[in-house]
Amino acid sequence: MPLRTVSVLGGVVQDLTTVTDRLPDDGETVIATSFTMQAGGKGSNSAVAIYRLTRPNPKNSPIAPQEGVDDLRVRMVGAVGADEFGPLLRQNLTKCGVNVDGVRVLEGQSTAVANILVEAASGANRIMQYPGAGHALEPTEFMTLESLGGGVAPDLVIMQLEIHRDTIEQAIETAHREGVEVLLNPSPARYLMPEIYPMITHLVMNETEAVMLSECKPDDIANQTGWTSVAEYFLKLGVKNVVVTLGEKGAYYENESGSGHVEAEENCAILDTSGAGDSFVGAYAAEYMAQKQKGQWDIRAAVQYGCKASARIIEHLGCLDPIVWADEVNIPRYPNVKKTQEVE
């Protein structure tokens, strides 16, 4: 069976997470309850999620691998600085099963850093990210098919907007020219040229990003019907599949075959929502690749898998290390808790 490759072009970031009883107001200083340093970045998180969510945890009791798992490779493409963080982040990705041939180490650049504030009671977060070496990547570096996969031709490219918009747009154009499908998670949300949208197979975003990019007014979206108009805005631009994650309300999806809403998973203890969206993207992509191998596509099943995976990550603190494996998606950490998730 031929090898299949999913590449992720995005951020490789050092997360600095501070937990506090409540988020401070303007000009206020509060005492935090904990601080941790962990590997992160939307790109890295999504890459690890794809790898794990197509495989059982090797530490658990032996389970036969899923059909097609052994032929699916995950490759990260991006950049880190030649500092104390960069080489360690590359090593961590390698330990997680992700190839890092496409992650450059740039002299004179700092590795991207994300300062994450988490409110203990709700799991709500605020994130401020310095893009660092990722913003040194130029459009001219992504003119060939192999450049999108760190030296090999990918079957699917996942991108975020953690690096320059011009660079991402060029990468999308290259993928389209070479017949490679693109999954775009437009985070942080930035304006894209209208001609880019027809080149996107999957557009997966949270509700804040959807409102910003569609230029819809939040007051116009009072219920699920409102998300229909948002999704149709992007479908008319040429996107093939649109997904909007809605926090504790689940996710809305639409493509030419139909539309629908998937409820969020219940019985989740919400500790930290900052990695939920990345796990959703990874799970969605994993399910898409599994279905594509069989010659089928049910977007609802991919959205359901995304909701399950994001429910598991929010039960832990951190974005990358706690990402679950395929055999852990249906196992709540706190099965008796009567709460629902937030996917952002």
C-alpha positions in Angstrom: 0.0 0.0 0.0 1.5 3.4 -1.0 2.5 5.8 1.8 0.3 8.7 2.4 1.5 12.0 3.8 -0.2 14.7 5.8 1.9 17.9 6.2 1.2 20.8 8.5 2.6 24.2 7.7 2.3 26.3 10.8 3.7 27.4 14.1 6.2 25.5 16.3 5.8 27.4 19.6 6.9 27.3 23.2 3.8 27.7 25.4 4.1 29.5 28.7 0.9 28.8 30.6 -0.2 30.6 33.7 -3.3 29.5 35.7 -5.2 31.9 37.9 -8.4 31.9 39.8 -9.7 34.7 37.6 -8.3 36.7 34.7 -7.1 40.2 35.7 -8.9 43.3 34.7 -7.2 46.2 33.0 -4.3 47.5 35.2 -4.8 44.8 37.8 -2.3 42.3 39.1 -3.4 38.9 40.4 -1.6 36.0 42.0 -1.4 32.9 39.8 -1.9 29.4 41.1 0.5 27.6 38.7 2.9 28.1 35.8 4.1 25.5 33.2 6.2 25.5 30.1 5.1 23.1 27.3 5.5 22.5 23.6 2.8 24.0 21.5 1.8 26.0 18.5 -1.3 25.4 16.4 0.7 23.7 13.8 2.6 21.4 16.1 -0.6 20.6 18.1 -2.5 19.6 14.9 0.4 17.5 13.6 0.6 15.5 16.8 -3.2 15.2 17.0 -3.3 13.7 13.5 -0.6 11.2 14.4 -2.2 10.0 17.6 -5.8 10.0 16.5 -5.0 7.5 13.8 -3.3 5.1 16.2 -3.9 3.4 19.5 -1.7 4.4 22.4 1.2 2.0 22.5 1.3 2.2 26.3 -2.2 0.7 26.5 -3.1 -2.9 26.2 -2.1 -4.2 22.7 -4.7 -3.4 20.1 -4.4 -4.2 16.4 -3.6 -1.1 14.5 -6.4 0.4 12.4 -6.3 -0.5 8.7 -4.1 1.9 6.8 -2.4 3.4 9.9 1.1 2.2 9.1 1.1 4.0 5.7 0.1 7.4 7.1 3.0 9.8 7.8 2.8 13.2 9.4 5.3 15.9 8.6 5.7 19.3 10.2 6.9 22.3 8.1 7.9 25.6 9.8 10.8 27.3 11.6 12.3 27.7 15.0 15.1 29.9 16.3 18.6 28.7 17.2 17.9 29.4 20.9 17.1 27.4 24.0 13.6 26.5 22.8 13.9 25.6 19.1 16.0 22.4 19.1 14.0 21.0 22.0 10.7 21.6 20.3 12.0 19.8 17.2 13.1 16.9 19.3 9.7 16.7 21.1 7.9 16.5 17.7 10.2 13.7 16.7 9.4 11.8 19.9 5.7 12.3 19.1 6.1 10.6 15.8 6.1 13.7 13.6 8.8 14.2 11.0 10.6 17.5 11.3 12.8 17.6 8.2 10.7 20.6 7.1 11.3 22.5 10.4 14.2 24.9 9.8 16.4 26.2 12.6 17.2 29.8 11.9 20.2 31.7 13.2 19.4 35.1 14.6 15.8 34.3 15.1 13.8 33.6 18.3 11.5 30.7 18.6 7.8 31.6 18.7 6.4 31.9 22.2 2.7 31.9 23.4 1.8 33.4 26.7 -1.4 31.7 27.8 -3.6 32.8 30.7 -6.1 30.3 31.9 -9.0 31.0 34.4 -9.2 28.0 36.7 -12.9 27.9 37.3 -14.1 28.1 33.7 -11.1 27.0 31.7 -11.4 30.2 29.6 -8.2 31.4 28.2 -6.4 34.5 26.7 -3.4 33.9 24.4 -0.8 36.4 23.2 1.7 34.9 20.8 5.0 36.2 19.4 5.5 34.5 16.0 9.3 34.6 16.1 11.1 32.5 13.4 7.8 31.5 11.8 7.5 35.0 10.3 10.8 34.7 8.6 9.4 32.1 6.2 9.0 33.7 2.7 6.5 32.9 -0.1 9.4 32.0 -2.4 10.2 29.0 -0.2 6.9 27.3 -1.1 6.8 27.2 -4.8 7.2 23.5 -5.3 5.1 20.5 -4.3 7.9 19.0 -2.2 8.4 22.2 -0.2 4.9 21.8 1.2 5.8 18.4 2.7 9.3 19.1 4.0 11.0 17.4 1.1 8.2 15.0 0.0 4.9 15.4 -1.9 2.0 15.5 0.6 -1.5 14.2 0.0 -3.1 16.8 2.3 -1.7 20.1 3.6 -3.0 21.7 6.8 -2.2 25.3 7.4 -2.9 28.0 10.0 -2.2 31.7 9.9 0.5 31.8 12.5 3.0 32.7 9.7 2.7 35.5 7.2 -0.5 35.6 5.2 1.5 36.1 1.9 3.4 32.9 2.6 0.3 30.9 3.4 -1.4 32.2 0.3 1.5 31.2 -1.9 1.5 27.7 -0.3 -2.2 27.3 -1.0 -1.7 28.4 -4.6 1.2 25.9 -5.0 -0.9 23.1 -3.5 -3.9 23.9 -5.8 -1.6 24.0 -8.8 -0.2 20.6 -7.9 -3.6 19.0 -7.2 -3.1 18.7 -3.4 -6.0 19.3 -1.1 -5.8 22.1 1.6 -7.3 22.2 5.1 -7.1 25.8 6.4 -7.6 26.7 10.0 -7.6 30.5 9.7 -6.2 31.2 13.2 -5.4 33.9 14.1 -8.0 35.3 11.8 -6.7 37.5 9.0 -8.1 38.7 5.7 -7.5 36.4 2.7 -7.6 37.3 -0.9 -11.0 36.2 -2.4 -9.3 34.1 -5.1 -7.7 31.9 -2.4 -11.0 30.4 -1.1 -11.8 28.2 -4.2 -8.4 26.5 -3.6 -9.5 25.4 -0.1 -11.0 22.0 0.4 -11.7 22.3 4.1 -12.2 25.5 6.1 -12.3 24.8 9.8 -12.6 27.8 12.2 -14.2 28.8 15.5 -17.1 31.2 15.7 -15.0 34.3 16.4 -12.9 33.6 13.3 -16.0 32.8 11.2 -17.7 36.1 12.1 -14.5 38.1 11.4 -13.8 36.5 8.0 -17.4 36.5 6.8 -17.9 40.1 7.9 -21.1 39.1 9.5 -22.4 40.9 12.6 -22.6 38.8 15.8 -26.1 40.0 16.4 -27.2 38.5 13.1 -26.2 35.0 14.4 -28.7 34.2 17.1 -29.1 30.5 16.4 -27.9 27.7 14.2 -29.8 29.2 11.3 -27.4 32.1 11.5 -24.4 29.8 11.0 -26.0 28.6 7.8 -25.6 32.0 6.3 -22.0 32.2 7.4 -21.2 28.8 5.9 -22.9 29.6 2.7 -20.9 32.8 2.4 -17.7 30.7 2.2 -19.3 28.0 0.0 -20.2 30.7 -2.5 -16.6 31.9 -2.5 -15.6 28.4 -3.6 -14.7 26.5 -0.4 -15.7 22.8 -0.6 -16.3 22.0 3.1 -17.0 24.5 5.9 -16.9 23.8 9.6 -17.6 26.3 12.5 -16.8 25.1 16.0 -19.2 26.6 18.5 -17.7 25.9 21.9 -20.1 24.2 24.3 -22.7 24.2 21.5 -20.7 21.8 19.4 -20.0 22.5 15.7 -21.9 23.4 12.5 -20.9 22.0 9.1 -22.0 22.4 5.5 -20.9 21.3 2.1 -22.7 20.6 -1.2 -24.1 17.3 0.2 -25.9 19.0 3.1 -25.5 20.7 6.4 -26.0 19.9 10.1 -25.1 20.4 13.7 -23.2 18.1 16.0 -23.7 18.5 19.7 -20.7 18.9 22.0 -19.6 15.9 24.1 -21.1 15.9 27.6 -19.6 15.0 31.0 -16.4 16.9 30.5 -14.4 18.6 33.2 -13.2 21.9 31.6 -9.7 22.6 32.8 -8.1 24.4 29.8 -9.8 25.1 26.4 -6.7 26.5 24.7 -5.9 23.3 22.7 -9.4 22.2 21.8 -9.5 23.7 18.3 -6.2 22.1 17.3 -7.3 18.7 18.5 -10.5 19.2 16.5 -8.6 19.9 13.4 -6.3 16.9 13.9 -9.2 14.6 14.5 -11.2 16.0 11.5 -8.2 15.5 9.2 -7.5 12.0 10.5 -11.1 11.0 9.8 -11.0 12.6 6.4 -7.8 10.7 5.4 -9.3 7.4 6.7 -12.5 7.9 4.6 -10.6 9.1 1.6 -8.7 5.9 1.5 -12.0 4.0 1.2 -13.3 6.4 -1.5 -16.0 8.0 0.7 -16.7 11.2 2.5 -19.1 11.8 5.4 -18.3 15.2 6.8 -20.6 14.7 9.8 -18.5 11.7 11.0 -15.4 13.9 10.8 -17.0 16.6 12.8 -18.2 14.1 15.4 -14.7 12.8 15.8 -13.4 16.3 16.1 -15.9 17.1 18.9 -14.9 13.9 20.8 -11.1 14.6 20.5 -11.5 18.2 21.6 -13.6 17.1 24.6 -10.7 15.0 25.8 -8.0 17.7 25.5 -9.9 20.2 27.6 -9.9 17.8 30.5 -6.1 18.5 30.9 -3.9 21.5 31.2 -1.8 22.1 28.1 -2.2 21.9 24.3 0.1 19.2 23.0 1.2 16.7 25.6 -2.3 15.8 26.7 -3.6 15.0 23.1 -5.3 11.6 23.3 -4.8 8.6 21.1 -7.5 6.9 18.9 -8.3 4.3 21.6 -8.8 7.0 24.2 -11.3 9.3 22.4 -14.3 7.7 24.0 -12.9 7.5 27.5 -13.7 10.6 29.6 -11.1 11.5 32.3 -13.9 12.4 34.7 -16.9 10.3 33.6 -19.3 11.6 36.3 -18.8 15.3 35.7 -21.9 17.0 34.4 -20.3 19.7 32.2 -20.0 20.2 28.5 -17.0 21.2 26.5 -15.9 24.4 24.9 -14.2 24.2 21.4 -12.2 27.3 20.5 
